[in-house]
């Protein structure tokens, strides 16, 4: 197999495996009629990485979370991690 073809196959395999969800994640996803509960929920999810290792949470995000307008994995932050957008 030519090396270019091996690279293409490796990338295709990586893309297929990287997008896999766990059964619990699929169950959570199927339980809702849309991917995000609101525009704010979508922006929050796009801004934060999936493993929550460096969350970016604003006061508005906290207020929305307390109102129960989203779903998904809970992200815990300390007070010093909360930012105020400019």
HTML snippet that shows the backbone in 3Dmol.js (N, CA, C, O; Angstrom):
<script src="https://3Dmol.org/build/3Dmol-min.js"></script>
<div id="view" style="width:600px;height:400px;position:relative"></div>
<script>
const pdb = `
ATOM      1  N   UNK A   1       0.847  -1.173   0.000  1.00  0.00           N
ATOM      2  CA  UNK A   1       0.000   0.000   0.000  1.00  0.00           C
ATOM      3  C   UNK A   1       0.892   1.236   0.000  1.00  0.00           C
ATOM      4  O   UNK A   1       1.819   1.312   0.806  1.00  0.00           O
ATOM      5  N   UNK A   2       0.647   2.191  -0.863  1.00  0.00           N
ATOM      6  CA  UNK A   2       1.441   3.415  -0.887  1.00  0.00           C
ATOM      7  C   UNK A   2       1.291   4.169   0.430  1.00  0.00           C
ATOM      8  O   UNK A   2       0.249   4.090   1.081  1.00  0.00           O
ATOM      9  N   UNK A   3       2.322   4.891   0.817  1.00  0.00           N
ATOM     10  CA  UNK A   3       2.301   5.576   2.112  1.00  0.00           C
ATOM     11  C   UNK A   3       1.209   6.638   2.175  1.00  0.00           C
ATOM     12  O   UNK A   3       0.649   6.877   3.245  1.00  0.00           O
ATOM     13  N   UNK A   4       0.894   7.280   1.049  1.00  0.00           N
ATOM     14  CA  UNK A   4      -0.183   8.271   1.036  1.00  0.00           C
ATOM     15  C   UNK A   4      -1.523   7.641   1.368  1.00  0.00           C
ATOM     16  O   UNK A   4      -2.336   8.226   2.082  1.00  0.00           O
ATOM     17  N   UNK A   5      -1.748   6.444   0.844  1.00  0.00           N
ATOM     18  CA  UNK A   5      -2.995   5.734   1.116  1.00  0.00           C
ATOM     19  C   UNK A   5      -3.073   5.322   2.580  1.00  0.00           C
ATOM     20  O   UNK A   5      -4.151   5.347   3.173  1.00  0.00           O
ATOM     21  N   UNK A   6      -1.944   4.944   3.168  1.00  0.00           N
ATOM     22  CA  UNK A   6      -1.911   4.566   4.582  1.00  0.00           C
ATOM     23  C   UNK A   6      -2.277   5.761   5.455  1.00  0.00           C
ATOM     24  O   UNK A   6      -2.993   5.612   6.445  1.00  0.00           O
ATOM     25  N   UNK A   7      -1.794   6.932   5.098  1.00  0.00           N
ATOM     26  CA  UNK A   7      -2.109   8.143   5.864  1.00  0.00           C
ATOM     27  C   UNK A   7      -3.602   8.442   5.772  1.00  0.00           C
ATOM     28  O   UNK A   7      -4.240   8.747   6.780  1.00  0.00           O
ATOM     29  N   UNK A   8      -4.158   8.357   4.568  1.00  0.00           N
ATOM     30  CA  UNK A   8      -5.589   8.604   4.378  1.00  0.00           C
ATOM     31  C   UNK A   8      -6.416   7.618   5.204  1.00  0.00           C
ATOM     32  O   UNK A   8      -7.386   8.014   5.850  1.00  0.00           O
ATOM     33  N   UNK A   9      -6.041   6.346   5.186  1.00  0.00           N
ATOM     34  CA  UNK A   9      -6.749   5.342   5.976  1.00  0.00           C
ATOM     35  C   UNK A   9      -6.625   5.606   7.474  1.00  0.00           C
ATOM     36  O   UNK A   9      -7.597   5.458   8.214  1.00  0.00           O
ATOM     37  N   UNK A  10      -5.449   5.989   7.914  1.00  0.00           N
ATOM     38  CA  UNK A  10      -5.230   6.276   9.334  1.00  0.00           C
ATOM     39  C   UNK A  10      -6.080   7.461   9.783  1.00  0.00           C
ATOM     40  O   UNK A  10      -6.680   7.422  10.857  1.00  0.00           O
ATOM     41  N   UNK A  11      -6.135   8.504   8.976  1.00  0.00           N
ATOM     42  CA  UNK A  11      -6.944   9.681   9.306  1.00  0.00           C
ATOM     43  C   UNK A  11      -8.427   9.317   9.325  1.00  0.00           C
ATOM     44  O   UNK A  11      -9.154   9.736  10.225  1.00  0.00           O
ATOM     45  N   UNK A  12      -8.881   8.543   8.343  1.00  0.00           N
ATOM     46  CA  UNK A  12     -10.283   8.121   8.295  1.00  0.00           C
ATOM     47  C   UNK A  12     -10.644   7.285   9.514  1.00  0.00           C
ATOM     48  O   UNK A  12     -11.713   7.464  10.096  1.00  0.00           O
ATOM     49  N   UNK A  13      -9.774   6.387   9.898  1.00  0.00           N
ATOM     50  CA  UNK A  13     -10.019   5.554  11.075  1.00  0.00           C
ATOM     51  C   UNK A  13     -10.066   6.406  12.332  1.00  0.00           C
ATOM     52  O   UNK A  13     -10.945   6.222  13.174  1.00  0.00           O
ATOM     53  N   UNK A  14      -9.133   7.330  12.464  1.00  0.00           N
ATOM     54  CA  UNK A  14      -9.109   8.213  13.629  1.00  0.00           C
ATOM     55  C   UNK A  14     -10.397   9.024  13.708  1.00  0.00           C
ATOM     56  O   UNK A  14     -10.966   9.161  14.791  1.00  0.00           O
ATOM     57  N   UNK A  15     -10.871   9.565  12.583  1.00  0.00           N
ATOM     58  CA  UNK A  15     -12.091  10.366  12.580  1.00  0.00           C
ATOM     59  C   UNK A  15     -13.303   9.517  12.958  1.00  0.00           C
ATOM     60  O   UNK A  15     -14.196   9.993  13.658  1.00  0.00           O
ATOM     61  N   UNK A  16     -13.340   8.287  12.510  1.00  0.00           N
ATOM     62  CA  UNK A  16     -14.463   7.405  12.829  1.00  0.00           C
ATOM     63  C   UNK A  16     -14.493   7.060  14.312  1.00  0.00           C
ATOM     64  O   UNK A  16     -15.567   7.012  14.913  1.00  0.00           O
ATOM     65  N   UNK A  17     -13.348   6.823  14.899  1.00  0.00           N
ATOM     66  CA  UNK A  17     -13.272   6.430  16.310  1.00  0.00           C
ATOM     67  C   UNK A  17     -13.407   7.632  17.234  1.00  0.00           C
ATOM     68  O   UNK A  17     -14.008   7.513  18.302  1.00  0.00           O
ATOM     69  N   UNK A  18     -12.872   8.773  16.859  1.00  0.00           N
ATOM     70  CA  UNK A  18     -12.879   9.957  17.725  1.00  0.00           C
ATOM     71  C   UNK A  18     -14.290  10.470  17.969  1.00  0.00           C
ATOM     72  O   UNK A  18     -14.538  11.083  19.007  1.00  0.00           O
ATOM     73  N   UNK A  19     -15.214  10.242  17.057  1.00  0.00           N
ATOM     74  CA  UNK A  19     -16.567  10.746  17.201  1.00  0.00           C
ATOM     75  C   UNK A  19     -17.498   9.812  17.945  1.00  0.00           C
ATOM     76  O   UNK A  19     -18.698  10.078  18.012  1.00  0.00           O
ATOM     77  N   UNK A  20     -16.993   8.740  18.500  1.00  0.00           N
ATOM     78  CA  UNK A  20     -17.849   7.762  19.172  1.00  0.00           C
ATOM     79  C   UNK A  20     -18.270   8.261  20.550  1.00  0.00           C
ATOM     80  O   UNK A  20     -17.491   8.890  21.266  1.00  0.00           O
ATOM     81  N   UNK A  21     -19.509   7.969  20.901  1.00  0.00           N
ATOM     82  CA  UNK A  21     -20.028   8.308  22.219  1.00  0.00           C
ATOM     83  C   UNK A  21     -20.266   7.025  22.997  1.00  0.00           C
ATOM     84  O   UNK A  21     -20.438   5.950  22.422  1.00  0.00           O
ATOM     85  N   UNK A  22     -20.273   7.160  24.307  1.00  0.00           N
ATOM     86  CA  UNK A  22     -20.568   6.011  25.158  1.00  0.00           C
ATOM     87  C   UNK A  22     -22.080   5.739  25.114  1.00  0.00           C
ATOM     88  O   UNK A  22     -22.847   6.616  24.718  1.00  0.00           O
ATOM     89  N   UNK A  23     -22.511   4.549  25.511  1.00  0.00           N
ATOM     90  CA  UNK A  23     -23.961   4.283  25.556  1.00  0.00           C
ATOM     91  C   UNK A  23     -24.719   5.288  26.433  1.00  0.00           C
ATOM     92  O   UNK A  23     -25.830   5.692  26.091  1.00  0.00           O
ATOM     93  N   UNK A  24     -24.128   5.689  27.551  1.00  0.00           N
ATOM     94  CA  UNK A  24     -24.782   6.672  28.425  1.00  0.00           C
ATOM     95  C   UNK A  24     -24.908   8.026  27.727  1.00  0.00           C
ATOM     96  O   UNK A  24     -25.928   8.701  27.862  1.00  0.00           O
ATOM     97  N   UNK A  25     -23.871   8.426  26.977  1.00  0.00           N
ATOM     98  CA  UNK A  25     -23.930   9.694  26.245  1.00  0.00           C
ATOM     99  C   UNK A  25     -24.995   9.643  25.142  1.00  0.00           C
ATOM    100  O   UNK A  25     -25.701  10.626  24.919  1.00  0.00           O
ATOM    101  N   UNK A  26     -25.112   8.502  24.455  1.00  0.00           N
ATOM    102  CA  UNK A  26     -26.157   8.361  23.437  1.00  0.00           C
ATOM    103  C   UNK A  26     -27.538   8.420  24.072  1.00  0.00           C
ATOM    104  O   UNK A  26     -28.445   9.039  23.515  1.00  0.00           O
ATOM    105  N   UNK A  27     -27.713   7.790  25.220  1.00  0.00           N
ATOM    106  CA  UNK A  27     -28.998   7.802  25.911  1.00  0.00           C
ATOM    107  C   UNK A  27     -29.377   9.230  26.298  1.00  0.00           C
ATOM    108  O   UNK A  27     -30.527   9.635  26.126  1.00  0.00           O
ATOM    109  N   UNK A  28     -28.421   9.988  26.817  1.00  0.00           N
ATOM    110  CA  UNK A  28     -28.661  11.393  27.175  1.00  0.00           C
ATOM    111  C   UNK A  28     -29.042  12.197  25.934  1.00  0.00           C
ATOM    112  O   UNK A  28     -29.970  13.004  25.976  1.00  0.00           O
ATOM    113  N   UNK A  29     -28.338  11.982  24.850  1.00  0.00           N
ATOM    114  CA  UNK A  29     -28.584  12.725  23.611  1.00  0.00           C
ATOM    115  C   UNK A  29     -29.977  12.416  23.057  1.00  0.00           C
ATOM    116  O   UNK A  29     -30.680  13.320  22.606  1.00  0.00           O
ATOM    117  N   UNK A  30     -30.374  11.143  23.088  1.00  0.00           N
ATOM    118  CA  UNK A  30     -31.683  10.742  22.554  1.00  0.00           C
ATOM    119  C   UNK A  30     -32.840  11.236  23.421  1.00  0.00           C
ATOM    120  O   UNK A  30     -33.971  11.310  22.939  1.00  0.00           O
ATOM    121  N   UNK A  31     -32.588  11.575  24.683  1.00  0.00           N
ATOM    122  CA  UNK A  31     -33.639  11.985  25.605  1.00  0.00           C
ATOM    123  C   UNK A  31     -34.156  13.396  25.327  1.00  0.00           C
ATOM    124  O   UNK A  31     -35.142  13.817  25.932  1.00  0.00           O
ATOM    125  N   UNK A  32     -33.513  14.125  24.429  1.00  0.00           N
ATOM    126  CA  UNK A  32     -33.889  15.510  24.166  1.00  0.00           C
ATOM    127  C   UNK A  32     -34.203  15.716  22.688  1.00  0.00           C
ATOM    128  O   UNK A  32     -33.692  15.005  21.823  1.00  0.00           O
ATOM    129  N   UNK A  33     -35.056  16.709  22.417  1.00  0.00           N
ATOM    130  CA  UNK A  33     -35.490  16.939  21.047  1.00  0.00           C
ATOM    131  C   UNK A  33     -34.496  17.753  20.219  1.00  0.00           C
ATOM    132  O   UNK A  33     -34.632  17.837  18.998  1.00  0.00           O
ATOM    133  N   UNK A  34     -33.510  18.345  20.865  1.00  0.00           N
ATOM    134  CA  UNK A  34     -32.487  19.102  20.147  1.00  0.00           C
ATOM    135  C   UNK A  34     -31.135  18.858  20.805  1.00  0.00           C
ATOM    136  O   UNK A  34     -31.056  18.335  21.917  1.00  0.00           O
ATOM    137  N   UNK A  35     -30.082  19.241  20.109  1.00  0.00           N
ATOM    138  CA  UNK A  35     -28.746  19.001  20.643  1.00  0.00           C
ATOM    139  C   UNK A  35     -28.471  19.885  21.855  1.00  0.00           C
ATOM    140  O   UNK A  35     -27.892  19.422  22.837  1.00  0.00           O
ATOM    141  N   UNK A  36     -28.882  21.158  21.795  1.00  0.00           N
ATOM    142  CA  UNK A  36     -28.681  22.091  22.907  1.00  0.00           C
ATOM    143  C   UNK A  36     -30.031  22.598  23.387  1.00  0.00           C
ATOM    144  O   UNK A  36     -30.964  22.724  22.594  1.00  0.00           O
ATOM    145  N   UNK A  37     -30.143  22.889  24.678  1.00  0.00           N
ATOM    146  CA  UNK A  37     -31.408  23.354  25.253  1.00  0.00           C
ATOM    147  C   UNK A  37     -31.728  24.784  24.834  1.00  0.00           C
ATOM    148  O   UNK A  37     -32.899  25.156  24.753  1.00  0.00           O
ATOM    149  N   UNK A  38     -30.711  25.583  24.569  1.00  0.00           N
ATOM    150  CA  UNK A  38     -30.908  26.985  24.187  1.00  0.00           C
ATOM    151  C   UNK A  38     -29.654  27.465  23.478  1.00  0.00           C
ATOM    152  O   UNK A  38     -28.646  26.760  23.424  1.00  0.00           O
ATOM    153  N   UNK A  39     -29.730  28.667  22.937  1.00  0.00           N
ATOM    154  CA  UNK A  39     -28.545  29.261  22.311  1.00  0.00           C
ATOM    155  C   UNK A  39     -27.423  29.445  23.311  1.00  0.00           C
ATOM    156  O   UNK A  39     -26.259  29.190  23.002  1.00  0.00           O
ATOM    157  N   UNK A  40     -27.768  29.888  24.509  1.00  0.00           N
ATOM    158  CA  UNK A  40     -26.759  30.084  25.556  1.00  0.00           C
ATOM    159  C   UNK A  40     -26.107  28.754  25.930  1.00  0.00           C
ATOM    160  O   UNK A  40     -24.897  28.693  26.149  1.00  0.00           O
ATOM    161  N   UNK A  41     -26.907  27.691  26.003  1.00  0.00           N
ATOM    162  CA  UNK A  41     -26.374  26.361  26.299  1.00  0.00           C
ATOM    163  C   UNK A  41     -25.401  25.925  25.204  1.00  0.00           C
ATOM    164  O   UNK A  41     -24.351  25.350  25.491  1.00  0.00           O
ATOM    165  N   UNK A  42     -25.757  26.200  23.952  1.00  0.00           N
ATOM    166  CA  UNK A  42     -24.876  25.861  22.823  1.00  0.00           C
ATOM    167  C   UNK A  42     -23.558  26.609  22.878  1.00  0.00           C
ATOM    168  O   UNK A  42     -22.494  26.019  22.685  1.00  0.00           O
ATOM    169  N   UNK A  43     -23.626  27.913  23.144  1.00  0.00           N
ATOM    170  CA  UNK A  43     -22.402  28.728  23.232  1.00  0.00           C
ATOM    171  C   UNK A  43     -21.529  28.230  24.370  1.00  0.00           C
ATOM    172  O   UNK A  43     -20.313  28.115  24.216  1.00  0.00           O
ATOM    173  N   UNK A  44     -22.142  27.932  25.515  1.00  0.00           N
ATOM    174  CA  UNK A  44     -21.382  27.425  26.650  1.00  0.00           C
ATOM    175  C   UNK A  44     -20.678  26.115  26.292  1.00  0.00           C
ATOM    176  O   UNK A  44     -19.496  25.938  26.587  1.00  0.00           O
ATOM    177  N   UNK A  45     -21.410  25.201  25.656  1.00  0.00           N
ATOM    178  CA  UNK A  45     -20.841  23.897  25.311  1.00  0.00           C
ATOM    179  C   UNK A  45     -19.727  24.025  24.281  1.00  0.00           C
ATOM    180  O   UNK A  45     -18.732  23.305  24.359  1.00  0.00           O
ATOM    181  N   UNK A  46     -19.875  24.924  23.325  1.00  0.00           N
ATOM    182  CA  UNK A  46     -18.828  25.122  22.317  1.00  0.00           C
ATOM    183  C   UNK A  46     -17.579  25.761  22.927  1.00  0.00           C
ATOM    184  O   UNK A  46     -16.461  25.501  22.483  1.00  0.00           O
ATOM    185  N   UNK A  47     -17.777  26.596  23.943  1.00  0.00           N
ATOM    186  CA  UNK A  47     -16.663  27.310  24.567  1.00  0.00           C
ATOM    187  C   UNK A  47     -15.861  26.402  25.503  1.00  0.00           C
ATOM    188  O   UNK A  47     -14.683  26.664  25.748  1.00  0.00           O
ATOM    189  N   UNK A  48     -16.473  25.350  26.025  1.00  0.00           N
ATOM    190  CA  UNK A  48     -15.811  24.491  27.002  1.00  0.00           C
ATOM    191  C   UNK A  48     -15.443  23.150  26.375  1.00  0.00           C
ATOM    192  O   UNK A  48     -16.228  22.553  25.638  1.00  0.00           O
ATOM    193  N   UNK A  49     -14.237  22.696  26.684  1.00  0.00           N
ATOM    194  CA  UNK A  49     -13.762  21.433  26.120  1.00  0.00           C
ATOM    195  C   UNK A  49     -14.492  20.256  26.766  1.00  0.00           C
ATOM    196  O   UNK A  49     -14.938  20.355  27.908  1.00  0.00           O
ATOM    197  N   UNK A  50     -14.614  19.146  26.041  1.00  0.00           N
ATOM    198  CA  UNK A  50     -15.405  18.008  26.527  1.00  0.00           C
ATOM    199  C   UNK A  50     -14.957  17.432  27.869  1.00  0.00           C
ATOM    200  O   UNK A  50     -15.792  16.937  28.626  1.00  0.00           O
ATOM    201  N   UNK A  51     -13.673  17.484  28.179  1.00  0.00           N
ATOM    202  CA  UNK A  51     -13.230  16.884  29.442  1.00  0.00           C
ATOM    203  C   UNK A  51     -13.286  17.862  30.607  1.00  0.00           C
ATOM    204  O   UNK A  51     -12.936  17.493  31.728  1.00  0.00           O
ATOM    205  N   UNK A  52     -13.714  19.093  30.376  1.00  0.00           N
ATOM    206  CA  UNK A  52     -13.894  20.120  31.414  1.00  0.00           C
ATOM    207  C   UNK A  52     -12.618  20.416  32.182  1.00  0.00           C
ATOM    208  O   UNK A  52     -12.678  20.808  33.348  1.00  0.00           O
ATOM    209  N   UNK A  53     -11.463  20.236  31.549  1.00  0.00           N
ATOM    210  CA  UNK A  53     -10.205  20.460  32.259  1.00  0.00           C
ATOM    211  C   UNK A  53      -9.897  21.937  32.448  1.00  0.00           C
ATOM    212  O   UNK A  53      -9.144  22.286  33.357  1.00  0.00           O
ATOM    213  N   UNK A  54     -10.454  22.812  31.624  1.00  0.00           N
ATOM    214  CA  UNK A  54     -10.223  24.245  31.789  1.00  0.00           C
ATOM    215  C   UNK A  54     -11.516  25.002  31.478  1.00  0.00           C
ATOM    216  O   UNK A  54     -11.620  25.662  30.444  1.00  0.00           O
ATOM    217  N   UNK A  55     -12.505  24.902  32.378  1.00  0.00           N
ATOM    218  CA  UNK A  55     -13.802  25.519  32.111  1.00  0.00           C
ATOM    219  C   UNK A  55     -13.736  27.044  32.065  1.00  0.00           C
ATOM    220  O   UNK A  55     -12.967  27.672  32.793  1.00  0.00           O
ATOM    221  N   UNK A  56     -14.567  27.627  31.184  1.00  0.00           N
ATOM    222  CA  UNK A  56     -14.731  29.078  31.097  1.00  0.00           C
ATOM    223  C   UNK A  56     -16.203  29.351  31.397  1.00  0.00           C
ATOM    224  O   UNK A  56     -17.068  29.143  30.546  1.00  0.00           O
ATOM    225  N   UNK A  57     -16.473  29.813  32.603  1.00  0.00           N
ATOM    226  CA  UNK A  57     -17.839  29.981  33.084  1.00  0.00           C
ATOM    227  C   UNK A  57     -18.072  31.426  33.482  1.00  0.00           C
ATOM    228  O   UNK A  57     -17.301  32.006  34.247  1.00  0.00           O
ATOM    229  N   UNK A  58     -19.155  32.006  32.948  1.00  0.00           N
ATOM    230  CA  UNK A  58     -19.502  33.383  33.299  1.00  0.00           C
ATOM    231  C   UNK A  58     -20.630  33.371  34.332  1.00  0.00           C
ATOM    232  O   UNK A  58     -21.235  32.331  34.591  1.00  0.00           O
ATOM    233  N   UNK A  59     -20.899  34.525  34.912  1.00  0.00           N
ATOM    234  CA  UNK A  59     -22.012  34.646  35.861  1.00  0.00           C
ATOM    235  C   UNK A  59     -23.334  34.305  35.158  1.00  0.00           C
ATOM    236  O   UNK A  59     -24.208  33.682  35.761  1.00  0.00           O
ATOM    237  N   UNK A  60     -23.487  34.706  33.890  1.00  0.00           N
ATOM    238  CA  UNK A  60     -24.701  34.380  33.137  1.00  0.00           C
ATOM    239  C   UNK A  60     -24.849  32.861  32.961  1.00  0.00           C
ATOM    240  O   UNK A  60     -25.958  32.329  33.007  1.00  0.00           O
ATOM    241  N   UNK A  61     -23.721  32.175  32.759  1.00  0.00           N
ATOM    242  CA  UNK A  61     -23.755  30.707  32.658  1.00  0.00           C
ATOM    243  C   UNK A  61     -24.275  30.090  33.958  1.00  0.00           C
ATOM    244  O   UNK A  61     -25.092  29.169  33.938  1.00  0.00           O
ATOM    245  N   UNK A  62     -23.788  30.612  35.085  1.00  0.00           N
ATOM    246  CA  UNK A  62     -24.227  30.092  36.388  1.00  0.00           C
ATOM    247  C   UNK A  62     -25.715  30.334  36.590  1.00  0.00           C
ATOM    248  O   UNK A  62     -26.431  29.456  37.072  1.00  0.00           O
ATOM    249  N   UNK A  63     -26.183  31.525  36.220  1.00  0.00           N
ATOM    250  CA  UNK A  63     -27.609  31.837  36.365  1.00  0.00           C
ATOM    251  C   UNK A  63     -28.461  30.911  35.503  1.00  0.00           C
ATOM    252  O   UNK A  63     -29.501  30.430  35.951  1.00  0.00           O
ATOM    253  N   UNK A  64     -28.026  30.659  34.270  1.00  0.00           N
ATOM    254  CA  UNK A  64     -28.766  29.758  33.378  1.00  0.00           C
ATOM    255  C   UNK A  64     -28.777  28.338  33.941  1.00  0.00           C
ATOM    256  O   UNK A  64     -29.795  27.649  33.875  1.00  0.00           O
ATOM    257  N   UNK A  65     -27.642  27.902  34.496  1.00  0.00           N
ATOM    258  CA  UNK A  65     -27.564  26.555  35.067  1.00  0.00           C
ATOM    259  C   UNK A  65     -28.500  26.416  36.265  1.00  0.00           C
ATOM    260  O   UNK A  65     -29.152  25.386  36.432  1.00  0.00           O
ATOM    261  N   UNK A  66     -28.564  27.448  37.090  1.00  0.00           N
ATOM    262  CA  UNK A  66     -29.447  27.403  38.258  1.00  0.00           C
ATOM    263  C   UNK A  66     -30.917  27.407  37.845  1.00  0.00           C
ATOM    264  O   UNK A  66     -31.770  26.868  38.551  1.00  0.00           O
ATOM    265  N   UNK A  67     -31.206  28.026  36.685  1.00  0.00           N
ATOM    266  CA  UNK A  67     -32.584  28.042  36.184  1.00  0.00           C
ATOM    267  C   UNK A  67     -32.949  26.708  35.534  1.00  0.00           C
ATOM    268  O   UNK A  67     -34.115  26.467  35.224  1.00  0.00           O
ATOM    269  N   UNK A  68     -31.962  25.848  35.329  1.00  0.00           N
ATOM    270  CA  UNK A  68     -32.207  24.533  34.758  1.00  0.00           C
ATOM    271  C   UNK A  68     -32.500  24.560  33.275  1.00  0.00           C
ATOM    272  O   UNK A  68     -33.336  23.791  32.800  1.00  0.00           O
ATOM    273  N   UNK A  69     -31.821  25.440  32.521  1.00  0.00           N
ATOM    274  CA  UNK A  69     -32.109  25.568  31.090  1.00  0.00           C
ATOM    275  C   UNK A  69     -31.165  24.755  30.216  1.00  0.00           C
ATOM    276  O   UNK A  69     -31.131  24.962  29.002  1.00  0.00           O
ATOM    277  N   UNK A  70     -30.411  23.854  30.785  1.00  0.00           N
ATOM    278  CA  UNK A  70     -29.485  23.041  29.988  1.00  0.00           C
ATOM    279  C   UNK A  70     -29.488  21.602  30.450  1.00  0.00           C
ATOM    280  O   UNK A  70     -30.189  21.238  31.395  1.00  0.00           O
ATOM    281  N   UNK A  71     -28.705  20.796  29.781  1.00  0.00           N
ATOM    282  CA  UNK A  71     -28.523  19.403  30.182  1.00  0.00           C
ATOM    283  C   UNK A  71     -27.121  18.981  29.803  1.00  0.00           C
ATOM    284  O   UNK A  71     -26.413  19.705  29.103  1.00  0.00           O
ATOM    285  N   UNK A  72     -26.730  17.832  30.258  1.00  0.00           N
ATOM    286  CA  UNK A  72     -25.395  17.333  29.962  1.00  0.00           C
ATOM    287  C   UNK A  72     -24.580  17.202  31.230  1.00  0.00           C
ATOM    288  O   UNK A  72     -25.114  17.230  32.338  1.00  0.00           O
ATOM    289  N   UNK A  73     -23.282  17.058  31.051  1.00  0.00           N
ATOM    290  CA  UNK A  73     -22.382  16.850  32.178  1.00  0.00           C
ATOM    291  C   UNK A  73     -22.213  18.142  32.975  1.00  0.00           C
ATOM    292  O   UNK A  73     -22.030  19.212  32.396  1.00  0.00           O
ATOM    293  N   UNK A  74     -22.274  18.042  34.288  1.00  0.00           N
ATOM    294  CA  UNK A  74     -22.108  19.191  35.160  1.00  0.00           C
ATOM    295  C   UNK A  74     -20.636  19.564  35.232  1.00  0.00           C
ATOM    296  O   UNK A  74     -19.770  18.699  35.372  1.00  0.00           O
ATOM    297  N   UNK A  75     -20.362  20.858  35.134  1.00  0.00           N
ATOM    298  CA  UNK A  75     -19.001  21.373  35.274  1.00  0.00           C
ATOM    299  C   UNK A  75     -18.929  22.133  36.583  1.00  0.00           C
ATOM    300  O   UNK A  75     -19.728  23.040  36.819  1.00  0.00           O
ATOM    301  N   UNK A  76     -17.983  21.775  37.434  1.00  0.00           N
ATOM    302  CA  UNK A  76     -17.801  22.442  38.714  1.00  0.00           C
ATOM    303  C   UNK A  76     -16.629  23.402  38.608  1.00  0.00           C
ATOM    304  O   UNK A  76     -15.555  23.039  38.130  1.00  0.00           O
ATOM    305  N   UNK A  77     -16.848  24.633  39.059  1.00  0.00           N
ATOM    306  CA  UNK A  77     -15.786  25.642  39.020  1.00  0.00           C
ATOM    307  C   UNK A  77     -15.658  26.302  40.385  1.00  0.00           C
ATOM    308  O   UNK A  77     -16.609  26.339  41.166  1.00  0.00           O
ATOM    309  N   UNK A  78     -14.478  26.814  40.655  1.00  0.00           N
ATOM    310  CA  UNK A  78     -14.262  27.569  41.884  1.00  0.00           C
ATOM    311  C   UNK A  78     -14.568  29.044  41.596  1.00  0.00           C
ATOM    312  O   UNK A  78     -14.562  29.451  40.435  1.00  0.00           O
ATOM    313  N   UNK A  79     -14.832  29.839  42.616  1.00  0.00           N
ATOM    314  CA  UNK A  79     -15.178  31.253  42.396  1.00  0.00           C
ATOM    315  C   UNK A  79     -14.153  32.020  41.561  1.00  0.00           C
ATOM    316  O   UNK A  79     -14.529  32.903  40.790  1.00  0.00           O
ATOM    317  N   UNK A  80     -12.875  31.702  41.699  1.00  0.00           N
ATOM    318  CA  UNK A  80     -11.855  32.442  40.942  1.00  0.00           C
ATOM    319  C   UNK A  80     -11.843  32.073  39.458  1.00  0.00           C
ATOM    320  O   UNK A  80     -11.210  32.764  38.659  1.00  0.00           O
ATOM    321  N   UNK A  81     -12.526  31.003  39.082  1.00  0.00           N
ATOM    322  CA  UNK A  81     -12.596  30.613  37.675  1.00  0.00           C
ATOM    323  C   UNK A  81     -13.738  31.296  36.921  1.00  0.00           C
ATOM    324  O   UNK A  81     -13.802  31.212  35.695  1.00  0.00           O
ATOM    325  N   UNK A  82     -14.635  31.966  37.635  1.00  0.00           N
ATOM    326  CA  UNK A  82     -15.756  32.641  36.997  1.00  0.00           C
ATOM    327  C   UNK A  82     -15.263  33.945  36.392  1.00  0.00           C
ATOM    328  O   UNK A  82     -14.602  34.737  37.063  1.00  0.00           O
ATOM    329  N   UNK A  83     -15.586  34.166  35.121  1.00  0.00           N
ATOM    330  CA  UNK A  83     -15.127  35.384  34.447  1.00  0.00           C
ATOM    331  C   UNK A  83     -16.319  36.263  34.108  1.00  0.00           C
ATOM    332  O   UNK A  83     -17.444  35.779  33.988  1.00  0.00           O
ATOM    333  N   UNK A  84     -16.067  37.548  33.956  1.00  0.00           N
ATOM    334  CA  UNK A  84     -17.075  38.504  33.527  1.00  0.00           C
ATOM    335  C   UNK A  84     -16.712  38.958  32.123  1.00  0.00           C
ATOM    336  O   UNK A  84     -15.648  39.544  31.921  1.00  0.00           O
ATOM    337  N   UNK A  85     -17.600  38.691  31.126  1.00  0.00           N
ATOM    338  CA  UNK A  85     -17.291  39.119  29.760  1.00  0.00           C
ATOM    339  C   UNK A  85     -17.243  40.637  29.652  1.00  0.00           C
ATOM    340  O   UNK A  85     -17.937  41.351  30.375  1.00  0.00           O
ATOM    341  N   UNK A  86     -16.427  41.102  28.754  1.00  0.00           N
ATOM    342  CA  UNK A  86     -16.283  42.561  28.570  1.00  0.00           C
ATOM    343  C   UNK A  86     -17.226  43.059  27.525  1.00  0.00           C
ATOM    344  O   UNK A  86     -17.249  44.254  27.234  1.00  0.00           O
TER     345      UNK A  86
END
`;
const viewer = $3Dmol.createViewer("view");
viewer.addModel(pdb, "pdb");
viewer.setStyle({}, {cartoon: {color: "spectrum"}});
viewer.zoomTo();
viewer.render();
</script>
